[in-house]
Amino acid sequence: MEADLPTEWECKKCGQLATRSDGVVGEEKVEKPVRTHWDMLRERRSIPELEDILAEQLTKLRESDRIY
C-alpha cells in the first residue's frame, strides 16, 4: 500500500514508453555528460606530458622495427 508507483514504464505489448493516466509526471533526471577516454586521460596528464609519452613510444616502436 505504501509503494511508490512508477511514472513511466515500458509497455509489454508494443515496447513504447507508457505513462500514468492520472497525469503525475516524474522528476527529470540530470544526466552527466559522457566522459570519453580522452577526457579521462586529460584529467591525469597535460599535453606536454602526452607528447613526451608519445615520443618515447614512437622511439620504442622504431627501434623494435630495426630488430626484425
Wavefront OBJ file of the C-alpha trace (Angstrom):
o trace
v 0.000 0.000 0.000
v 2.880 2.366 0.587
v 4.897 1.514 -2.531
v 5.681 4.340 -4.943
v 4.039 3.959 -8.325
v 6.301 4.445 -11.334
v 5.602 7.435 -13.554
v 6.907 5.727 -16.715
v 7.498 2.163 -17.832
v 7.957 0.152 -20.994
v 4.759 -1.320 -22.435
v 4.940 -5.126 -22.558
v 2.873 -5.304 -25.755
v 4.399 -2.646 -28.001
v 7.630 -1.666 -26.235
v 6.747 2.044 -26.206
v 7.062 4.278 -23.158
v 3.851 4.256 -21.088
v 2.844 6.947 -18.582
v 0.335 7.206 -15.772
v -3.222 8.174 -16.666
v -3.629 10.488 -13.647
v -1.109 12.967 -15.099
v 1.583 12.552 -12.447
v 4.991 13.220 -14.017
v 8.298 12.140 -12.534
v 11.245 14.420 -11.868
v 13.676 14.997 -14.706
v 16.912 13.163 -14.074
v 20.045 15.183 -14.621
v 22.282 13.133 -16.883
v 26.011 13.524 -16.639
v 27.795 14.177 -19.915
v 29.542 11.117 -21.284
v 33.227 11.098 -20.394
v 35.416 9.804 -23.167
v 38.775 8.102 -22.849
v 40.387 11.365 -23.957
v 38.562 13.331 -21.208
v 39.794 10.961 -18.518
v 43.321 10.982 -19.914
v 43.394 14.794 -19.951
v 42.397 14.821 -16.281
v 45.585 12.908 -15.450
v 48.104 14.256 -17.984
v 48.965 17.577 -19.587
v 49.520 17.948 -23.332
v 53.338 18.261 -22.929
v 53.374 15.050 -20.854
v 51.340 13.248 -23.504
v 53.673 14.490 -26.231
v 56.670 13.133 -24.295
v 54.998 9.759 -23.801
v 54.106 9.606 -27.483
v 57.678 10.405 -28.492
v 59.003 7.662 -26.187
v 56.584 5.089 -27.546
v 57.350 6.013 -31.157
v 61.060 5.641 -30.441
v 60.471 2.191 -28.961
v 58.422 1.150 -31.993
v 61.022 2.413 -34.424
v 63.792 0.573 -32.563
v 61.812 -2.648 -32.481
v 61.326 -2.450 -36.276
v 65.128 -2.450 -36.721
v 65.448 -5.751 -34.874
v 63.414 -7.689 -37.427
l 1 2 3 4 5 6 7 8 9 10 11 12 13 14 15 16 17 18 19 20 21 22 23 24 25 26 27 28 29 30 31 32 33 34 35 36 37 38 39 40 41 42 43 44 45 46 47 48 49 50 51 52 53 54 55 56 57 58 59 60 61 62 63 64 65 66 67 68
